[in-house]
Amino acid sequence: MEIYVDTANIEHIKHSAELGFITGVTTNPSLLAKEDPSVDVKKRILEIHELIGGHLSVEVISTKKDGMLREADEILKWFPEATIKIPIIPEGLGACRELARQDVPVNVTLIFSPTQAIAANNAGAAYVSVFMGRLDDVSTSSAEVIEDVCEIWDVQDFESQIIAASIRNPMHMLDAARAGADIATVPYNVIMQSLKHPLTDSGLNQFLADYDKMQAEKQKRMSM
Ligand code: E4P
């Protein structure tokens, strides 16, 4: 399972790129607004693109097919490798089909059910983003939904990639990996959380303390 970082925060993206295992970034209007409501979206997106190099999903804000296609054209002028993020609404599916015909990768977002995911796949999506945290927020098991979607993809041999999105904790990452999601797009704080283990910290402290002890012993012998 690949890991993307789900943020528009430049410092977090810089550090994620240094971590060595993050292969993409997903953004949305809320994430961009959270960093700076007056942000120049094009500038910020290009800044992110330069930092990460890999996958970058950029979301359209139009709710009409023509508007979505116009926005997609504009984004692709910013950088041609962009993945266009489109919401799973009927107009969005039409736009997805059109962009797929032009070989533009589309990430269909705001998916909460297997039937929505199937529709997105059949409309030519390259990625289907299944939101986990928001499902749990409304007392629906996100683990079951992601399992269902992954099982259907196996049975049907669908080619689009499943992105586990709206990740709130490392358990969501595990549920997604266990189910067979291709990608999890994870907030920076959850990525950092997922790397932590108290035994790693205490183990490293012990190694360093023992090394210091050896050095001190060596110094003592040399000064005798
Ligand atoms: C996905 O691409 C979305 O940007 C994101 O995962 C939404 O997460 P949230 O539910 O925490 O806002």
Boltz pocket constraint, residues with backbone or C-beta under 6 A from the ligand:
constraints:
  - pocket:
      binder: B
      contacts: [[A, 6], [A, 26], [A, 27], [A, 28], [A, 109], [A, 129], [A, 131], [A, 133], [A, 134], [A, 165], [A, 166], [A, 167], [A, 185]]
      max_distance: 6.0
